Amino acid sequence: MITREQALQFAAEWVSAWNDHDLEKVLAHYTEDFEMSSPVMMQMGLSATGTLKGKDKVRDYWQQAMKKYPDLHFGLIEVLSCVDTVIIYYTSIAGKKAAELFFFNENGKVYQAMGHYN
């Protein structure tokens, strides 16, 4: 179970790691076999289905995204939480709004994440 305090701490750490462009710090929150879904993967030609599985594959995707958007900066808008999920609503690239849905395992690590964009 994810408490409200844990959800807020996760969101603060996640946004900070992205804003620092510290990919290893971002990835520290995820299981080795986590699954990430995002329409951006399809736009970048990295996944026909919009889903990648495994930390190494997602690392490659995020490294490419950080290179493509060197001025990447996230602005936290809201954190929503449930029993074992967290949604981070934030401003993303070029001020666009985004929301990420995270599913946590019993060890407090993310095993599945889904990016949503306007």
N, C-alpha and C positions, 0 to 999 in steps of 0.2 A: 504494500500500500504506500502511495506517495502522499505525504502530508502537504498542506498548503505551504508551509515553510520550505520544504524540500523542493517543491515546484518553483517557488520564487528564487531559491538559490540556484537551481539548475538553469533557469532562464537567464539570470544575471551572469553566470559563468559562461553559458553558451554564447550570448551576445558579445560579451567581453572577448572571448577567444576568437570569434569571427572578426571583430573590429581590430584585434591585434594581428590578424592574419596568421594566427598560430594554429595550423592545421592539426598538429599532434594533440594540442590541448582540446580542440573540438572533438577529435576522434576518441579521446579518453572516456567520453561519456557513453560509448557504444560497445556492444558485444562484437566479437570477431566476425560473426556470421550475420550481422544485422542486414536488414533489407530497407533500401531507400527508394521511394517513388517520387518522381517529379517530371512535369512536362518539359522542364528545361533540358533534361537529359535527351529527350527526343529532338528538341530544337538544336542542340549541339551535335547531334548525330552519334550519341554515345550508347543509346539503347532504343531499339524499335518499340519496345513495350513501355518505356518510361520507368523501368524498375531495374535496379542493380542489387546484387546480393553479395555481401562480403566486404569487409573493411578495406581490403586492398583495391577493389574495383571502385568503391565510393571515394577512396582517397585520390585516385587518379582523376575522377570526375571533378572533385572539389579543387584539386590543384589546378586543373585547366580553367575552372571558373574564376579562381583567384587571379590567374594570369590574365584572363580576358577582362576582368574588372578590377584593376589595381587600386581603384579608389573605393572599393566596396566598404560600405558602412551600414550597419543595422541600427535602427532606433526602436527600442522596446516600447510598444503601445500597451499591451495587456497580456496577462498570463492567466489562463484558465486551467483548472485542474479537476480531475475526477479520481477514481479509485487507483487506477494504475496507468493513467494517461495524463499528458500535459499538452496544451496548445499554447504556442507562443505566437502572438499577433504582433507584427513589427513592420517598419518601413524597410524596404530592401533597396536594390539597385535603382538609381534615378528616382528615389522617393516613392516607388511603387509599393503598394501594400502586399503583405504576404502573411501566411499563417502556416505553421508547421505543427503537425500532430505527431506526438511521440508516445510509443508504447513501451513501458518499463517492465523488466523482469523482476523476480523476487530479490535480486541483488542490487537493484537500483540502476541497472544499465539499460540503455535503449536497445531494443531488439528489432524495432520497426519504426520507420519515420516516413511521413508523407508531406511533401511541400505543396502548398496551394498558393496561387498567385492571381492578381487581377490583371 
